[in-house]
C-alpha cells in the first residue's frame, strides 16, 4: 500500500471514489475494496461499498483509504 491519505494530506469529500484497505480480522492482512465517500466526520469517513456480494455502509478511519485519481 502506498502512503496513507493522512500522510498525503488528502481531504475526502462526498462523492469521491477511493480504495478502502479493509483489515482482515485476526491478522495483519488487508485487501482492497472500491468505495464511494458518503460523508466525512472529524475522525471517520462514511463509505458505501460492495463487500462479499452485499452493499454495506461503513465508518472507516481516513488512514485506511487511498484516493483514486
SVG drawing of the C-alpha trace seen along z (x, -y; Angstrom):
<svg xmlns="http://www.w3.org/2000/svg" viewBox="-26 -18 30 32">
<polyline fill="none" stroke="black" stroke-width="0.4" points="0.0,0.0 1.3,-3.5 1.2,-6.5 -2.0,-6.8 -4.5,-9.6 -3.4,-11.3 0.3,-11.3 -0.6,-12.7 -2.8,-15.4 -5.8,-14.3 -9.2,-15.6 -12.1,-13.4 -15.4,-14.8 -18.8,-13.2 -18.9,-11.5 -15.1,-10.8 -14.1,-7.3 -11.4,-5.6 -9.9,-2.3 -10.6,-1.1 -7.8,1.2 -10.0,3.5 -8.2,5.3 -9.0,9.0 -10.0,9.7 -7.3,11.6 -4.4,10.8 -2.2,8.1 -3.6,8.6 -5.7,6.1 -7.4,6.3 -8.7,3.5 -12.4,2.6 -13.6,-0.2 -15.8,-2.6 -17.7,-5.8 -17.4,-8.5 -20.8,-9.4 -19.8,-11.8 -16.8,-13.0 -16.7,-13.5 -13.9,-14.7 -12.4,-11.2 -14.1,-8.9 -15.2,-8.7 -18.6,-7.2 -18.3,-5.0 -20.5,-2.7 -19.2,0.4 -20.0,3.9 -18.3,6.3 -18.7,10.1 -21.7,9.5 -23.6,7.3 -23.9,3.5 -22.7,2.0 -22.1,-1.3 -19.1,-1.7 -17.4,-4.4 -13.6,-3.9 -10.5,-5.8 -9.1,-8.0 -5.7,-6.3 -7.3,-3.1 -8.4,-5.0 -6.4,-5.5 -7.7,-8.2 -8.4,-7.3 -7.1,-9.5"/>
</svg>
